Amino acid sequence: MSSKAQVPVQAKTQGFAYSALILGWLIPGAGHLLTRHWIRAVLVFVAITAMFWLGLAMQAKVYVPNTGDPLDVLGFAGDIGAGILYFIARIFSLGQSTVQLVTADYGTKFVVVAGLLNFVAAVDAHNLRIGRKV
Amino acid sequence: MLTPSHFSAVLLFATCTSVVFGITQRSTPRGMVRYGIYCWVLFVASVIAASWLMWLVKR
């Protein structure tokens, strides 16, 4: 029995192909907004922003890149995924430098996972933009 | 300062994560809702199962 692979039709993208990826990383949901998926954009924005701010409200540690600890670098890689939320947290010193409570440990995970989820959402927006996903 | 219990934190985590998983991993609205609910149930059920396992190990 033979089967044919279903290759999605590649939609022609106008403008810079990576705009949804970059915008989606910078502002959660903005990539989906660019591809005119309004409801998805709002849901992604609310879910990721809520997760990030809940983490900060739990006294999360916000990682910085230059501590010399490899595990901190991994935490930073997760945190930076939140884009502008991370920069706001750093500029206004919203996070803690050390974890001192159990809830702060939960919060640290919330912040890291919010960043990682935003990476996933930005890639999804990119796939919508280039026509790989409909 | 927000100090939720472990289980409340799990519910918040599962809800936010499931929304993003549902949107990004499926193409149709119906598929997104179903997959989001599936992920949420898996998150919460896994935590309850792990909690009972730890309770048994402690005893």
N, CA and C atoms of all chains as a GROMACS GRO file, in nm:
protein
  579
    1MET      N    1   0.084  -0.118   0.000
    1MET     CA    2   0.000   0.000   0.000
    1MET      C    3   0.088   0.124   0.000
    2SER      N    4   0.061   0.210  -0.091
    2SER     CA    5   0.143   0.331  -0.096
    2SER      C    6   0.066   0.447  -0.035
    3SER      N    7   0.139   0.539   0.019
    3SER     CA    8   0.076   0.658   0.077
    3SER      C    9   0.152   0.781   0.030
    4LYS      N   10   0.078   0.886   0.017
    4LYS     CA   11   0.140   1.011  -0.025
    4LYS      C   12   0.151   1.104   0.094
    5ALA      N   13   0.268   1.161   0.109
    5ALA     CA   14   0.286   1.256   0.219
    5ALA      C   15   0.209   1.383   0.188
    6GLN      N   16   0.141   1.432   0.290
    6GLN     CA   17   0.065   1.556   0.274
    6GLN      C   18   0.155   1.674   0.306
    7VAL      N   19   0.194   1.745   0.205
    7VAL     CA   20   0.277   1.863   0.225
    7VAL      C   21   0.188   1.986   0.220
    8PRO      N   22   0.184   2.064   0.330
    8PRO     CA   23   0.097   2.182   0.328
    8PRO      C   24   0.143   2.284   0.225
    9VAL      N   25   0.047   2.348   0.169
    9VAL     CA   26   0.078   2.452   0.070
    9VAL      C   27   0.145   2.569   0.141
   10GLN      N   28   0.258   2.609   0.091
   10GLN     CA   29   0.331   2.719   0.152
   10GLN      C   30   0.271   2.852   0.106
   11ALA      N   31   0.216   2.923   0.199
   11ALA     CA   32   0.160   3.054   0.164
   11ALA      C   33   0.275   3.153   0.142
   12LYS      N   34   0.257   3.239   0.048
   12LYS     CA   35   0.360   3.340   0.024
   12LYS      C   36   0.350   3.446   0.131
   13THR      N   37   0.460   3.465   0.201
   13THR     CA   38   0.459   3.566   0.306
   13THR      C   39   0.508   3.698   0.249
   14GLN      N   40   0.438   3.801   0.288
   14GLN     CA   41   0.479   3.933   0.244
   14GLN      C   42   0.561   3.998   0.355
   15GLY      N   43   0.671   4.058   0.318
   15GLY     CA   44   0.755   4.123   0.417
   15GLY      C   45   0.853   4.027   0.481
   16PHE      N   46   0.903   4.067   0.594
   16PHE     CA   47   1.006   3.990   0.665
   16PHE      C   48   0.944   3.862   0.724
   17ALA      N   49   0.998   3.746   0.687
   17ALA     CA   50   0.936   3.619   0.724
   17ALA      C   51   0.944   3.591   0.874
   18TYR      N   52   1.046   3.646   0.940
   18TYR     CA   53   1.066   3.617   1.083
   18TYR      C   54   1.002   3.722   1.175
   19SER      N   55   0.921   3.810   1.118
   19SER     CA   56   0.862   3.917   1.199
   19SER      C   57   0.771   3.862   1.309
   20ALA      N   58   0.692   3.756   1.278
   20ALA     CA   59   0.603   3.699   1.379
   20ALA      C   60   0.683   3.632   1.490
   21LEU      N   61   0.794   3.569   1.452
   21LEU     CA   62   0.880   3.502   1.551
   21LEU      C   63   0.940   3.604   1.648
   22ILE      N   64   0.995   3.709   1.593
   22ILE     CA   65   1.062   3.810   1.676
   22ILE      C   66   0.960   3.889   1.759
   23LEU      N   67   0.851   3.930   1.694
   23LEU     CA   68   0.748   4.007   1.765
   23LEU      C   69   0.681   3.921   1.872
   24GLY      N   70   0.658   3.794   1.838
   24GLY     CA   71   0.597   3.702   1.934
   24GLY      C   72   0.686   3.678   2.054
   25TRP      N   73   0.817   3.678   2.033
   25TRP     CA   74   0.910   3.663   2.145
   25TRP      C   75   0.910   3.790   2.230
   26LEU      N   76   0.914   3.906   2.165
   26LEU     CA   77   0.922   4.031   2.240
   26LEU      C   78   0.797   4.056   2.323
   27ILE      N   79   0.681   4.038   2.261
   27ILE     CA   80   0.554   4.063   2.331
   27ILE      C   81   0.469   3.936   2.318
   28PRO      N   82   0.440   3.868   2.428
   28PRO     CA   83   0.361   3.744   2.419
   28PRO      C   84   0.229   3.767   2.345
   29GLY      N   85   0.204   3.685   2.244
   29GLY     CA   86   0.079   3.695   2.168
   29GLY      C   87   0.085   3.786   2.048
   30ALA      N   88   0.188   3.870   2.039
   30ALA     CA   89   0.196   3.967   1.929
   30ALA      C   90   0.218   3.897   1.795
   31GLY      N   91   0.287   3.784   1.797
   31GLY     CA   92   0.308   3.708   1.674
   31GLY      C   93   0.176   3.658   1.616
   32HIS      N   94   0.089   3.612   1.703
   32HIS     CA   95  -0.043   3.565   1.658
   32HIS      C   96  -0.129   3.683   1.613
   33LEU      N   97  -0.108   3.797   1.678
   33LEU     CA   98  -0.180   3.918   1.638
   33LEU      C   99  -0.141   3.958   1.495
   34LEU      N  100  -0.012   3.943   1.466
   34LEU     CA  101   0.039   3.977   1.332
   34LEU      C  102  -0.022   3.886   1.225
   35THR      N  103  -0.048   3.760   1.263
   35THR     CA  104  -0.107   3.666   1.166
   35THR      C  105  -0.260   3.669   1.172
   36ARG      N  106  -0.315   3.766   1.242
   36ARG     CA  107  -0.460   3.790   1.249
   36ARG      C  108  -0.537   3.677   1.318
   37HIS      N  109  -0.473   3.616   1.417
   37HIS     CA  110  -0.544   3.517   1.500
   37HIS      C  111  -0.569   3.585   1.635
   38TRP      N  112  -0.675   3.665   1.639
   38TRP     CA  113  -0.697   3.755   1.753
   38TRP      C  114  -0.719   3.680   1.885
   39ILE      N  115  -0.805   3.580   1.879
   39ILE     CA  116  -0.839   3.509   2.004
   39ILE      C  117  -0.718   3.435   2.058
   40ARG      N  118  -0.644   3.369   1.969
   40ARG     CA  119  -0.522   3.300   2.012
   40ARG      C  120  -0.423   3.399   2.073
   41ALA      N  121  -0.413   3.517   2.010
   41ALA     CA  122  -0.320   3.619   2.059
   41ALA      C  123  -0.357   3.662   2.202
   42VAL      N  124  -0.485   3.686   2.224
   42VAL     CA  125  -0.529   3.731   2.357
   42VAL      C  126  -0.505   3.621   2.461
   43LEU      N  127  -0.539   3.497   2.425
   43LEU     CA  128  -0.523   3.386   2.519
   43LEU      C  129  -0.375   3.363   2.554
   44VAL      N  130  -0.290   3.369   2.452
   44VAL     CA  131  -0.146   3.351   2.476
   44VAL      C  132  -0.093   3.464   2.564
   45PHE      N  133  -0.134   3.586   2.533
   45PHE     CA  134  -0.087   3.701   2.612
   45PHE      C  135  -0.130   3.688   2.758
   46VAL      N  136  -0.258   3.657   2.777
   46VAL     CA  137  -0.310   3.648   2.915
   46VAL      C  138  -0.242   3.533   2.991
   47ALA      N  139  -0.230   3.417   2.927
   47ALA     CA  140  -0.173   3.301   2.996
   47ALA      C  141  -0.027   3.325   3.034
   48ILE      N  142   0.053   3.375   2.940
   48ILE     CA  143   0.197   3.392   2.967
   48ILE      C  144   0.222   3.509   3.061
   49THR      N  145   0.151   3.618   3.039
   49THR     CA  146   0.171   3.735   3.127
   49THR      C  147   0.125   3.702   3.270
   50ALA      N  148   0.011   3.635   3.282
   50ALA     CA  149  -0.038   3.598   3.415
   50ALA      C  150   0.061   3.507   3.485
   51MET      N  151   0.115   3.412   3.411
   51MET     CA  152   0.210   3.318   3.471
   51MET      C  153   0.336   3.392   3.519
   52PHE      N  154   0.383   3.485   3.437
   52PHE     CA  155   0.504   3.561   3.472
   52PHE      C  156   0.480   3.646   3.598
   53TRP      N  157   0.367   3.717   3.600
   53TRP     CA  158   0.340   3.806   3.713
   53TRP      C  159   0.305   3.729   3.839
   54LEU      N  160   0.238   3.613   3.824
   54LEU     CA  161   0.214   3.528   3.940
   54LEU      C  162   0.346   3.484   4.001
   55GLY      N  163   0.440   3.449   3.914
   55GLY     CA  164   0.574   3.409   3.961
   55GLY      C  165   0.640   3.521   4.038
   56LEU      N  166   0.635   3.642   3.984
   56LEU     CA  167   0.697   3.755   4.054
   56LEU      C  168   0.626   3.784   4.186
   57ALA      N  169   0.493   3.767   4.187
   57ALA     CA  170   0.417   3.789   4.310
   57ALA      C  171   0.453   3.686   4.417
   58MET      N  172   0.505   3.572   4.374
   58MET     CA  173   0.548   3.469   4.470
   58MET      C  174   0.695   3.487   4.509
   59GLN      N  175   0.752   3.605   4.479
   59GLN     CA  176   0.891   3.637   4.514
   59GLN      C  177   0.991   3.552   4.435
   60ALA      N  178   0.965   3.538   4.306
   60ALA     CA  179   1.052   3.456   4.222
   60ALA      C  180   1.191   3.515   4.209
   61LYS      N  181   1.287   3.426   4.187
   61LYS     CA  182   1.422   3.471   4.152
   61LYS      C  183   1.424   3.496   4.002
   62VAL      N  184   1.473   3.613   3.963
   62VAL     CA  185   1.489   3.643   3.820
   62VAL      C  186   1.637   3.627   3.787
   63TYR      N  187   1.666   3.536   3.696
   63TYR     CA  188   1.805   3.502   3.665
   63TYR      C  189   1.874   3.610   3.584
   64VAL      N  190   2.003   3.624   3.607
   64VAL     CA  191   2.086   3.714   3.527
   64VAL      C  192   2.192   3.629   3.457
   65PRO      N  193   2.247   3.678   3.344
   65PRO     CA  194   2.332   3.590   3.263
   65PRO      C  195   2.474   3.569   3.316
   66ASN      N  196   2.523   3.656   3.400
   66ASN     CA  197   2.667   3.656   3.428
   66ASN      C  198   2.704   3.615   3.570
   67THR      N  199   2.638   3.514   3.627
   67THR     CA  200   2.673   3.472   3.762
   67THR      C  201   2.786   3.370   3.763
   68GLY      N  202   2.812   3.305   3.649
   68GLY     CA  203   2.918   3.204   3.643
   68GLY      C  204   2.867   3.064   3.673
   69ASP      N  205   2.744   3.052   3.723
   69ASP     CA  206   2.686   2.920   3.752
   69ASP      C  207   2.612   2.870   3.627
   70PRO      N  208   2.652   2.751   3.575
   70PRO     CA  209   2.586   2.700   3.453
   70PRO      C  210   2.435   2.684   3.468
   71LEU      N  211   2.390   2.646   3.588
   71LEU     CA  212   2.245   2.630   3.608
   71LEU      C  213   2.173   2.764   3.602
   72ASP      N  214   2.240   2.869   3.649
   72ASP     CA  215   2.182   3.003   3.639
   72ASP      C  216   2.170   3.046   3.492
   73VAL      N  217   2.266   3.003   3.410
   73VAL     CA  218   2.259   3.037   3.267
   73VAL      C  219   2.137   2.970   3.203
   74LEU      N  220   2.109   2.846   3.245
   74LEU     CA  221   1.990   2.777   3.193
   74LEU      C  222   1.862   2.849   3.237
   75GLY      N  223   1.861   2.892   3.364
   75GLY     CA  224   1.747   2.968   3.415
   75GLY      C  225   1.730   3.098   3.338
   76PHE      N  226   1.843   3.162   3.308
   76PHE     CA  227   1.838   3.287   3.230
   76PHE      C  228   1.782   3.261   3.091
   77ALA      N  229   1.823   3.148   3.030
   77ALA     CA  230   1.773   3.114   2.895
   77ALA      C  231   1.621   3.098   2.897
   78GLY      N  232   1.568   3.043   3.005
   78GLY     CA  233   1.424   3.032   3.017
   78GLY      C  234   1.359   3.167   3.040
   79ASP      N  235   1.417   3.245   3.132
   79ASP     CA  236   1.358   3.376   3.166
   79ASP      C  237   1.354   3.471   3.047
   80ILE      N  238   1.460   3.470   2.967
   80ILE     CA  239   1.469   3.566   2.855
   80ILE      C  240   1.362   3.539   2.750
   81GLY      N  241   1.305   3.420   2.754
   81GLY     CA  242   1.198   3.386   2.660
   81GLY      C  243   1.074   3.472   2.678
   82ALA      N  244   1.059   3.529   2.795
   82ALA     CA  245   0.940   3.613   2.820
   82ALA      C  246   0.950   3.749   2.752
   83GLY      N  247   1.064   3.777   2.690
   83GLY     CA  248   1.080   3.900   2.612
   83GLY      C  249   1.071   4.026   2.696
   84ILE      N  250   0.978   4.111   2.661
   84ILE     CA  251   0.969   4.243   2.725
   84ILE      C  252   0.933   4.231   2.874
   85LEU      N  253   0.864   4.124   2.911
   85LEU     CA  254   0.830   4.105   3.052
   85LEU      C  255   0.958   4.089   3.136
   86TYR      N  256   1.054   4.016   3.080
   86TYR     CA  257   1.181   3.996   3.150
   86TYR      C  258   1.255   4.129   3.165
   87PHE      N  259   1.257   4.206   3.057
   87PHE     CA  260   1.328   4.335   3.063
   87PHE      C  261   1.261   4.430   3.163
   88ILE      N  262   1.128   4.430   3.168
   88ILE     CA  263   1.057   4.513   3.266
   88ILE      C  264   1.094   4.469   3.408
   89ALA      N  265   1.097   4.337   3.429
   89ALA     CA  266   1.131   4.285   3.562
   89ALA      C  267   1.273   4.325   3.602
   90ARG      N  268   1.364   4.323   3.506
   90ARG     CA  269   1.503   4.360   3.537
   90ARG      C  270   1.516   4.510   3.559
   91ILE      N  271   1.451   4.589   3.475
   91ILE     CA  272   1.463   4.736   3.485
   91ILE      C  273   1.409   4.784   3.619
   92PHE      N  274   1.292   4.728   3.660
   92PHE     CA  275   1.230   4.774   3.785
   92PHE      C  276   1.267   4.688   3.905
   93SER      N  277   1.364   4.599   3.889
   93SER     CA  278   1.413   4.511   3.997
   93SER      C  279   1.297   4.440   4.067
   94LEU      N  280   1.209   4.378   3.988
   94LEU     CA  281   1.089   4.315   4.044
   94LEU      C  282   1.117   4.177   4.104
   95GLY      N  283   1.218   4.110   4.058
   95GLY     CA  284   1.245   3.976   4.109
   95GLY      C  285   1.340   3.978   4.227
   96GLN      N  286   1.355   3.863   4.290
   96GLN     CA  287   1.450   3.849   4.401
   96GLN      C  288   1.582   3.793   4.347
   97SER      N  289   1.690   3.816   4.423
   97SER     CA  290   1.819   3.762   4.379
   97SER      C  291   1.843   3.621   4.434
   98THR      N  292   1.773   3.588   4.545
   98THR     CA  293   1.785   3.453   4.601
   98THR      C  294   1.646   3.400   4.637
   99VAL      N  295   1.635   3.267   4.641
   99VAL     CA  296   1.508   3.204   4.679
   99VAL      C  297   1.511   3.179   4.830
  100GLN      N  298   1.416   3.241   4.902
  100GLN     CA  299   1.416   3.228   5.048
  100GLN      C  300   1.293   3.158   5.102
  101LEU      N  301   1.190   3.142   5.020
  101LEU     CA  302   1.066   3.078   5.065
  101LEU      C  303   1.031   2.964   4.971
  102VAL      N  304   0.944   2.874   5.018
  102VAL     CA  305   0.899   2.765   4.932
  102VAL      C  306   0.821   2.822   4.813
  103THR      N  307   0.735   2.920   4.842
  103THR     CA  308   0.655   2.979   4.733
  103THR      C  309   0.744   3.052   4.633
  104ALA      N  310   0.858   3.102   4.679
  104ALA     CA  311   0.951   3.168   4.586
  104ALA      C  312   1.008   3.066   4.489
  105ASP      N  313   1.025   2.944   4.535
  105ASP     CA  314   1.073   2.838   4.446
  105ASP      C  315   0.967   2.807   4.339
  106TYR      N  316   0.841   2.802   4.381
  106TYR     CA  317   0.733   2.784   4.283
  106TYR      C  318   0.736   2.900   4.182
  107GLY      N  319   0.746   3.020   4.236
  107GLY     CA  320   0.743   3.140   4.152
  107GLY      C  321   0.855   3.141   4.051
  108THR      N  322   0.974   3.097   4.093
  108THR     CA  323   1.088   3.092   4.001
  108THR      C  324   1.057   3.001   3.884
  109LYS      N  325   0.993   2.889   3.912
  109LYS     CA  326   0.955   2.796   3.804
  109LYS      C  327   0.847   2.858   3.715
  110PHE      N  328   0.756   2.931   3.775
  110PHE     CA  329   0.652   2.998   3.695
  110PHE      C  330   0.717   3.093   3.593
  111VAL      N  331   0.813   3.170   3.640
  111VAL     CA  332   0.878   3.269   3.552
  111VAL      C  333   0.955   3.200   3.441
  112VAL      N  334   1.030   3.096   3.476
  112VAL     CA  335   1.108   3.024   3.373
  112VAL      C  336   1.016   2.959   3.271
  113VAL      N  337   0.909   2.894   3.320
  113VAL     CA  338   0.818   2.824   3.228
  113VAL      C  339   0.740   2.924   3.142
  114ALA      N  340   0.707   3.040   3.198
  114ALA     CA  341   0.640   3.143   3.116
  114ALA      C  342   0.728   3.182   2.998
  115GLY      N  343   0.858   3.195   3.022
  115GLY     CA  344   0.951   3.227   2.914
  115GLY      C  345   0.959   3.115   2.811
  116LEU      N  346   0.967   2.991   2.859
  116LEU     CA  347   0.976   2.877   2.766
  116LEU      C  348   0.847   2.864   2.683
  117LEU      N  349   0.733   2.886   2.747
  117LEU     CA  350   0.606   2.880   2.674
  117LEU      C  351   0.599   2.989   2.568
  118ASN      N  352   0.658   3.104   2.599
  118ASN     CA  353   0.656   3.212   2.501
  118ASN      C  354   0.742   3.177   2.379
  119PHE      N  355   0.851   3.104   2.401
  119PHE     CA  356   0.930   3.055   2.287
  119PHE      C  357   0.842   2.966   2.198
  120VAL      N  358   0.768   2.874   2.262
  120VAL     CA  359   0.681   2.781   2.188
  120VAL      C  360   0.575   2.860   2.110
  121ALA      N  361   0.516   2.960   2.176
  121ALA     CA  362   0.411   3.040   2.112
  121ALA      C  363   0.468   3.121   1.995
  122ALA      N  364   0.592   3.172   2.011
  122ALA     CA  365   0.653   3.250   1.905
  122ALA      C  366   0.682   3.162   1.783
  123VAL      N  367   0.728   3.040   1.806
  123VAL     CA  368   0.752   2.947   1.695
  123VAL      C  369   0.620   2.911   1.627
  124ASP      N  370   0.515   2.895   1.706
  124ASP     CA  371   0.383   2.866   1.649
  124ASP      C  372   0.337   2.982   1.559
  125ALA      N  373   0.358   3.104   1.606
  125ALA     CA  374   0.321   3.221   1.526
  125ALA      C  375   0.403   3.225   1.397
  126HIS      N  376   0.530   3.187   1.406
  126HIS     CA  377   0.616   3.184   1.286
  126HIS      C  378   0.562   3.081   1.186
  127ASN      N  379   0.522   2.965   1.237
  127ASN     CA  380   0.466   2.862   1.149
  127ASN      C  381   0.336   2.909   1.082
  128LEU      N  382   0.256   2.983   1.155
  128LEU     CA  383   0.135   3.041   1.094
  128LEU      C  384   0.171   3.143   0.988
  129ARG      N  385   0.273   3.218   1.016
  129ARG     CA  386   0.315   3.327   0.924
  129ARG      C  387   0.366   3.270   0.791
  130ILE      N  388   0.444   3.162   0.796
  130ILE     CA  389   0.503   3.110   0.674
  130ILE      C  390   0.412   3.005   0.608
  131GLY      N  391   0.298   2.975   0.671
  131GLY     CA  392   0.202   2.884   0.610
  131GLY      C  393   0.225   2.738   0.641
  132ARG      N  394   0.318   2.708   0.732
  132ARG     CA  395   0.342   2.568   0.770
  132ARG      C  396   0.226   2.514   0.854
  133LYS      N  397   0.160   2.603   0.925
  133LYS     CA  398   0.042   2.567   1.004
  133LYS      C  399  -0.072   2.658   0.963
  134VAL      N  400  -0.194   2.602   0.965
  134VAL     CA  401  -0.309   2.686   0.929
  134VAL      C  402  -0.399   2.703   1.050
  135MET      N  403   0.256   3.994   4.885
  135MET     CA  404   0.321   3.870   4.840
  135MET      C  405   0.218   3.758   4.830
  136LEU      N  406   0.226   3.685   4.723
  136LEU     CA  407   0.132   3.575   4.699
  136LEU      C  408   0.191   3.446   4.756
  137THR      N  409   0.116   3.378   4.842
  137THR     CA  410   0.166   3.253   4.900
  137THR      C  411   0.062   3.141   4.883
  138PRO      N  412   0.050   3.090   4.763
  138PRO     CA  413  -0.048   2.983   4.742
  138PRO      C  414   0.002   2.850   4.799
  139SER      N  415  -0.094   2.761   4.826
  139SER     CA  416  -0.053   2.626   4.866
  139SER      C  417   0.005   2.555   4.744
  140HIS      N  418   0.068   2.442   4.771
  140HIS     CA  419   0.128   2.367   4.660
  140HIS      C  420   0.022   2.331   4.556
  141PHE      N  421  -0.095   2.288   4.605
  141PHE     CA  422  -0.199   2.244   4.511
  141PHE      C  423  -0.256   2.363   4.432
  142SER      N  424  -0.273   2.477   4.499
  142SER     CA  425  -0.320   2.597   4.426
  142SER      C  426  -0.220   2.637   4.318
  143ALA      N  427  -0.091   2.628   4.353
  143ALA     CA  428   0.012   2.662   4.254
  143ALA      C  429   0.005   2.566   4.136
  144VAL      N  430  -0.022   2.439   4.164
  144VAL     CA  431  -0.035   2.340   4.056
  144VAL      C  432  -0.152   2.376   3.964
  145LEU      N  433  -0.264   2.415   4.025
  145LEU     CA  434  -0.382   2.449   3.944
  145LEU      C  435  -0.354   2.570   3.855
  146LEU      N  436  -0.288   2.671   3.911
  146LEU     CA  437  -0.254   2.790   3.832
  146LEU      C  438  -0.157   2.754   3.720
  147PHE      N  439  -0.056   2.676   3.755
  147PHE     CA  440   0.045   2.635   3.656
  147PHE      C  441  -0.020   2.554   3.544
  148ALA      N  442  -0.103   2.457   3.582
  148ALA     CA  443  -0.167   2.370   3.482
  148ALA      C  444  -0.258   2.450   3.390
  149THR      N  445  -0.330   2.547   3.445
  149THR     CA  446  -0.422   2.626   3.363
  149THR      C  447  -0.349   2.709   3.259
  150CYS      N  448  -0.248   2.784   3.304
  150CYS     CA  449  -0.174   2.870   3.210
  150CYS      C  450  -0.101   2.786   3.105
  151THR      N  451  -0.038   2.679   3.148
  151THR     CA  452   0.040   2.596   3.056
  151THR      C  453  -0.051   2.527   2.954
  152SER      N  454  -0.166   2.477   3.002
  152SER     CA  455  -0.257   2.404   2.912
  152SER      C  456  -0.314   2.495   2.804
  153VAL      N  457  -0.339   2.621   2.838
  153VAL     CA  458  -0.390   2.716   2.738
  153VAL      C  459  -0.290   2.729   2.623
  154VAL      N  460  -0.162   2.748   2.658
  154VAL     CA  461  -0.059   2.766   2.553
  154VAL      C  462  -0.037   2.635   2.476
  155PHE      N  463  -0.033   2.523   2.547
  155PHE     CA  464  -0.017   2.394   2.478
  155PHE      C  465  -0.132   2.370   2.380
  156GLY      N  466  -0.253   2.396   2.424
  156GLY     CA  467  -0.369   2.374   2.338
  156GLY      C  468  -0.361   2.456   2.211
  157ILE      N  469  -0.325   2.584   2.226
  157ILE     CA  470  -0.320   2.674   2.109
  157ILE      C  471  -0.207   2.636   2.013
  158THR      N  472  -0.094   2.597   2.070
  158THR     CA  473   0.023   2.576   1.983
  158THR      C  474   0.032   2.435   1.924
  159GLN      N  475  -0.030   2.339   1.987
  159GLN     CA  476  -0.012   2.201   1.942
  159GLN      C  477  -0.125   2.147   1.854
  160ARG      N  478  -0.232   2.222   1.839
  160ARG     CA  479  -0.343   2.178   1.754
  160ARG      C  480  -0.383   2.290   1.658
  161SER      N  481  -0.451   2.251   1.550
  161SER     CA  482  -0.484   2.349   1.446
  161SER      C  483  -0.628   2.401   1.453
  162THR      N  484  -0.721   2.314   1.494
  162THR     CA  485  -0.861   2.355   1.495
  162THR      C  486  -0.903   2.398   1.636
  163PRO      N  487  -0.999   2.491   1.646
  163PRO     CA  488  -1.045   2.535   1.778
  163PRO      C  489  -1.093   2.419   1.866
  164ARG      N  490  -1.167   2.326   1.806
  164ARG     CA  491  -1.216   2.212   1.883
  164ARG      C  492  -1.099   2.127   1.935
  165GLY      N  493  -1.001   2.105   1.847
  165GLY     CA  494  -0.882   2.028   1.886
  165GLY      C  495  -0.804   2.100   1.996
  166MET      N  496  -0.797   2.232   1.988
  166MET     CA  497  -0.724   2.309   2.090
  166MET      C  498  -0.789   2.293   2.227
  167VAL      N  499  -0.921   2.305   2.230
  167VAL     CA  500  -0.992   2.294   2.358
  167VAL      C  501  -0.974   2.154   2.416
  168ARG      N  502  -0.991   2.054   2.331
  168ARG     CA  503  -0.979   1.914   2.378
  168ARG      C  504  -0.838   1.886   2.429
  169TYR      N  505  -0.737   1.932   2.354
  169TYR     CA  506  -0.599   1.906   2.395
  169TYR      C  507  -0.563   1.985   2.521
  170GLY      N  508  -0.615   2.108   2.532
  170GLY     CA  509  -0.591   2.187   2.651
  170GLY      C  510  -0.648   2.121   2.776
  171ILE      N  511  -0.770   2.072   2.764
  171ILE     CA  512  -0.832   2.002   2.877
  171ILE      C  513  -0.755   1.874   2.910
  172TYR      N  514  -0.714   1.803   2.806
  172TYR     CA  515  -0.636   1.680   2.824
  172TYR      C  516  -0.506   1.708   2.902
  173CYS      N  517  -0.436   1.815   2.862
  173CYS     CA  518  -0.311   1.851   2.931
  173CYS      C  519  -0.338   1.889   3.077
  174TRP      N  520  -0.445   1.968   3.098
  174TRP     CA  521  -0.477   2.013   3.233
  174TRP      C  522  -0.505   1.893   3.325
  175VAL      N  523  -0.585   1.799   3.274
  175VAL     CA  524  -0.618   1.680   3.354
  175VAL      C  525  -0.491   1.599   3.382
  176LEU      N  526  -0.404   1.586   3.280
  176LEU     CA  527  -0.280   1.511   3.302
  176LEU      C  528  -0.192   1.576   3.407
  177PHE      N  529  -0.179   1.710   3.401
  177PHE     CA  530  -0.098   1.782   3.500
  177PHE      C  531  -0.150   1.755   3.641
  178VAL      N  532  -0.278   1.778   3.659
  178VAL     CA  533  -0.336   1.769   3.794
  178VAL      C  534  -0.338   1.624   3.842
  179ALA      N  535  -0.376   1.531   3.754
  179ALA     CA  536  -0.380   1.391   3.794
  179ALA      C  537  -0.241   1.340   3.829
  180SER      N  538  -0.140   1.383   3.754
  180SER     CA  539  -0.002   1.340   3.783
  180SER      C  540   0.041   1.387   3.921
  181VAL      N  541   0.006   1.511   3.953
  181VAL     CA  542   0.046   1.565   4.083
  181VAL      C  543  -0.025   1.491   4.196
  182ILE      N  544  -0.154   1.463   4.179
  182ILE     CA  545  -0.228   1.390   4.283
  182ILE      C  546  -0.169   1.249   4.300
  183ALA      N  547  -0.139   1.184   4.188
  183ALA     CA  548  -0.080   1.049   4.195
  183ALA      C  549   0.057   1.052   4.263
  184ALA      N  550   0.140   1.152   4.225
  184ALA     CA  551   0.272   1.162   4.286
  184ALA      C  552   0.262   1.194   4.435
  185SER      N  553   0.162   1.274   4.472
  185SER     CA  554   0.143   1.307   4.614
  185SER      C  555   0.109   1.184   4.695
  186TRP      N  556   0.018   1.102   4.642
  186TRP     CA  557  -0.017   0.980   4.714
  186TRP      C  558   0.102   0.884   4.721
  187LEU      N  559   0.180   0.880   4.616
  187LEU     CA  560   0.300   0.794   4.614
  187LEU      C  561   0.398   0.838   4.722
  188MET      N  562   0.418   0.969   4.733
  188MET     CA  563   0.511   1.021   4.835
  188MET      C  564   0.456   0.994   4.975
  189TRP      N  565   0.324   1.005   4.990
  189TRP     CA  566   0.263   0.976   5.121
  189TRP      C  567   0.288   0.830   5.159
  190LEU      N  568   0.275   0.740   5.062
  190LEU     CA  569   0.299   0.598   5.088
  190LEU      C  570   0.446   0.572   5.120
  191VAL      N  571   0.536   0.637   5.050
  191VAL     CA  572   0.679   0.620   5.074
  191VAL      C  573   0.714   0.669   5.214
  192LYS      N  574   0.653   0.780   5.255
  192LYS     CA  575   0.682   0.836   5.387
  192LYS      C  576   0.638   0.741   5.498
  193ARG      N  577   0.523   0.671   5.475
  193ARG     CA  578   0.476   0.578   5.578
  193ARG      C  579   0.558   0.451   5.572
   0.00000   0.00000   0.00000
